[in-house]
Amino acid sequence: MVSESDLILVCLLPAPRDMEIARLLGWYRIPLRTAPKVIAVDYLAFYQPGSFGERGGRIEFVAPVRGHELTTRAELLKDESKHSRANEEYFKVQIGPLERLKTPILAGKWRRLTFLYSTGEYLLKASTLNDLVVEAGQRASLWQSLRERAEQSQQYQIELPEDIDPDLLLDLLGIKEHLKDYLVEDEAW
């Protein structure tokens, strides 16, 4: 469950179908063109708009973030290959199981929401969306944490040897079997 120090990204779940995708398939999509600056957070909190009927205008569920990758909408939603945004890039955020909040966080005066950063401390105490807004004195600390997280998520922890045998490299890249297509007459690689 959420701890006070966790970084939270409150995000819009456009329709009940998106909740089912999150629940059953374990991912959430964010269009690259409208994505927030940092998506390397600990938890997503899902805002349910009016399309959820009586269960709209609230946050009922959070999910731990497991990672993310860049893909296209067509790859994510194969049944929508003819969609007008099918070839646009989207973040596919892998998430863990949905966790129900003890008490839903209601929209209150808010009518529109796309993304909002908060912390576990605020989430655990919130009764309305307005309660999730980090106070001015703590915003610098929140942004510092988000910046550090973004930098960490962009660092790769892979160490490669400096010299790799050319035949092994060709095998690893899966192109050895196509080598003959690149050779000219009797020239060797």
C-alpha positions as CSV (number, residue, x, y, z in Angstrom):
1,M,0.0,0.0,0.0
2,V,1.0,3.6,-0.4
3,S,3.5,5.1,2.1
4,E,3.8,8.8,3.0
5,S,7.0,9.3,1.0
6,D,5.7,7.8,-2.3
7,L,5.5,9.9,-5.4
8,I,2.0,9.9,-6.8
9,L,0.7,10.8,-10.3
10,V,-3.0,11.4,-10.4
11,C,-4.2,10.6,-13.9
12,L,-7.4,10.5,-15.8
13,L,-9.1,7.2,-16.6
14,P,-11.2,8.2,-19.6
15,A,-13.7,5.3,-19.5
16,P,-14.6,2.2,-17.6
17,R,-12.9,0.1,-20.4
18,D,-9.6,1.8,-19.3
19,M,-10.2,0.6,-15.7
20,E,-10.7,-2.9,-17.0
21,I,-7.4,-2.7,-19.0
22,A,-5.6,-1.5,-15.9
23,R,-7.2,-4.2,-13.7
24,L,-6.9,-7.2,-16.1
25,L,-3.9,-6.4,-18.3
26,G,-1.8,-4.3,-15.9
27,W,-1.1,-1.2,-17.9
28,Y,-2.2,2.4,-18.4
29,R,-1.6,4.5,-21.5
30,I,-0.5,8.1,-21.7
31,P,-0.2,9.9,-25.1
32,L,3.4,11.2,-25.5
33,R,2.2,14.5,-26.8
34,T,0.2,15.3,-23.6
35,A,2.3,13.3,-21.1
36,P,3.5,14.9,-17.9
37,K,7.2,15.6,-17.7
38,V,7.9,12.7,-15.2
39,I,6.2,9.4,-15.3
40,A,8.7,7.6,-13.1
41,V,6.6,7.7,-9.9
42,D,5.7,5.1,-7.3
43,Y,1.9,5.0,-7.8
44,L,-0.8,6.1,-10.2
45,A,-4.0,7.3,-8.7
46,F,-6.9,7.0,-11.1
47,Y,-9.4,9.8,-11.4
48,Q,-12.8,8.5,-12.7
49,P,-14.7,11.2,-14.7
50,G,-18.4,11.4,-15.5
51,S,-18.2,8.5,-17.9
52,F,-18.2,6.2,-14.9
53,G,-21.7,7.3,-14.0
54,E,-22.5,7.2,-10.3
55,R,-18.9,6.2,-9.6
56,G,-17.5,9.2,-11.5
57,G,-16.0,12.3,-10.1
58,R,-13.6,10.5,-7.7
59,I,-10.5,8.5,-7.2
60,E,-11.2,5.0,-5.8
61,F,-8.1,3.1,-6.9
62,V,-4.3,3.4,-7.0
63,A,-1.7,1.0,-8.5
64,P,2.0,0.7,-8.0
65,V,4.1,1.6,-11.1
66,R,6.4,-1.2,-12.3
67,G,7.9,0.5,-15.3
68,H,7.1,2.1,-18.6
69,E,7.9,1.9,-22.3
70,L,7.2,3.9,-25.5
71,T,5.0,2.3,-28.1
72,T,2.1,3.2,-30.4
73,R,-1.6,3.3,-29.8
74,A,-2.1,0.6,-32.5
75,E,0.3,-1.7,-30.6
76,L,-1.6,-1.1,-27.3
77,L,-5.1,-1.3,-28.7
78,K,-5.0,-3.8,-31.5
79,D,-8.7,-3.7,-32.1
80,E,-8.4,0.1,-32.8
81,S,-5.9,-0.2,-35.7
82,K,-8.0,2.3,-37.8
83,H,-8.2,4.9,-35.0
84,S,-7.1,8.4,-36.1
85,R,-4.3,8.3,-33.5
86,A,-3.3,4.7,-34.1
87,N,0.3,5.6,-35.1
88,E,0.8,8.2,-32.4
89,E,3.3,7.4,-29.6
90,Y,2.1,6.5,-26.2
91,F,3.7,5.6,-22.9
92,K,2.6,2.2,-21.7
93,V,2.9,2.3,-18.0
94,Q,3.1,-1.2,-16.4
95,I,1.3,-1.3,-13.1
96,G,0.7,-3.8,-10.3
97,P,-2.7,-4.8,-8.9
98,L,-5.2,-2.1,-8.3
99,E,-5.6,-1.2,-4.7
100,R,-8.9,0.3,-3.4
101,L,-8.6,3.4,-1.2
102,K,-10.3,3.1,2.2
103,T,-12.3,6.2,1.3
104,P,-12.8,7.6,-2.2
105,I,-11.3,11.0,-2.9
106,L,-14.1,13.1,-4.4
107,A,-13.7,15.8,-7.1
108,G,-15.4,18.5,-5.1
109,K,-15.2,21.7,-7.1
110,W,-12.9,20.2,-9.8
111,R,-14.5,19.3,-13.1
112,R,-11.5,18.6,-15.3
113,L,-8.3,16.8,-14.5
114,T,-5.6,15.3,-16.7
115,F,-2.5,14.9,-14.4
116,L,-1.5,16.1,-11.0
117,Y,1.6,15.2,-8.9
118,S,1.2,14.6,-5.2
119,T,2.7,12.5,-2.4
120,G,1.6,9.5,-0.4
121,E,1.2,11.7,2.6
122,Y,-1.4,13.9,0.8
123,L,-3.1,11.0,-0.8
124,L,-3.6,9.1,2.5
125,K,-5.2,12.2,4.1
126,A,-7.2,13.5,1.2
127,S,-11.0,13.6,1.0
128,T,-11.2,15.8,-2.1
129,L,-8.9,16.4,-5.1
130,N,-8.1,19.8,-3.7
131,D,-6.5,18.0,-0.7
132,L,-4.0,16.4,-3.1
133,V,-2.4,19.7,-4.2
134,V,1.0,20.0,-2.5
135,E,1.3,23.2,-0.5
136,A,3.5,26.0,-1.8
137,G,6.2,25.4,0.8
138,Q,6.6,21.8,-0.1
139,R,6.5,22.0,-3.9
140,A,10.2,22.6,-4.3
141,S,10.9,19.4,-2.4
142,L,8.3,17.5,-4.6
143,W,9.9,18.8,-7.8
144,Q,13.4,17.9,-6.6
145,S,12.2,14.3,-5.9
146,L,10.5,14.1,-9.3
147,R,13.7,15.4,-11.0
148,E,15.9,12.9,-9.1
149,R,13.5,10.1,-10.0
150,A,13.5,11.1,-13.7
151,E,17.3,11.1,-13.8
152,Q,17.4,7.7,-12.1
153,S,14.9,6.2,-14.5
154,Q,17.1,7.3,-17.5
155,Q,20.2,5.6,-16.2
156,Y,20.9,2.2,-17.5
157,Q,22.6,-0.3,-15.2
158,I,24.1,-2.4,-17.9
159,E,27.8,-3.0,-18.2
160,L,29.1,-4.2,-21.5
161,P,32.6,-5.4,-22.2
162,E,34.8,-3.0,-24.2
163,D,35.8,-5.6,-26.8
164,I,33.2,-8.1,-28.2
165,D,34.2,-10.8,-30.6
166,P,32.7,-9.8,-34.0
167,D,31.0,-13.2,-34.5
168,L,29.4,-13.0,-31.0
169,L,28.2,-9.5,-31.7
170,L,26.6,-10.6,-35.0
171,D,24.9,-13.5,-33.1
172,L,23.7,-11.2,-30.4
173,L,22.3,-8.7,-32.9
174,G,20.7,-11.6,-34.9
175,I,22.3,-10.6,-38.2
176,K,24.9,-13.3,-38.7
177,E,22.5,-15.3,-40.9
178,H,22.1,-12.3,-43.1
179,L,25.8,-11.6,-43.4
180,K,26.0,-13.1,-46.9
181,D,23.6,-10.3,-48.1
182,Y,26.3,-7.7,-47.1
183,L,29.4,-9.4,-48.6
184,V,30.6,-8.3,-52.0
185,E,32.1,-11.2,-54.0
186,D,35.0,-12.7,-52.0
187,E,35.4,-9.9,-49.5
188,A,35.3,-11.0,-45.9
189,W,33.6,-9.1,-43.2
